[in-house]
């Protein structure tokens, strides 16, 4: 007579073997779909990108007179095109706009990413130099352009709360919920922590 444990162990091995084969088949299908999309993306013809929602830093938004490294870096972005492509993969970009536009659009997205990285640091400098209202406008500009930065949303929420505009801080949660970014939940949690 075969012990119960042996039967159970054999069934367990069969189940594990089945799961591994199923996972391998699923992974093969995912990989095949990825390469098919990538092949299609690399064959997509160049499309007109002149009417995209480019972001430019408004002239009157920043004083540009602090003469700091952060300000100088932001000033260098002032005349460059920026585009927020957060949430789109390289394949998505090529499929939507064509392979020949990929490098150019990637540069515009990199410019926006750098802007989003520098802005909270610059706003700290603005506030330290009594340009609080300008910092507030700069943060609002970034949020309007769907910057997916916890630092930007948090600093703006803090300013709203300090100004007695807690309803505006609460409204930032709805804006964050619409972000097409993996940072969305981190931003929402940070806002909830401030508002509670």
ABEGO torsion letter per residue (X at the ends): XBBAAAAAAAAAAAAAAAAAAAAAAAAAAAAAAAAAAAAAAAABBBBBAAABBBBBBBAAABAGAAGBAAAAAAAAAAABBBBBABGBBAAAAAAAAEAAAAAAAAAAAAAAAAAAAAAAAAAAAAAAAGAAAAAAAAAAAAAAAGBBBAAAAAAAAAAAAAAGBAAAAAAAAAAAAABBBAAAAAAAAAAAAAAX
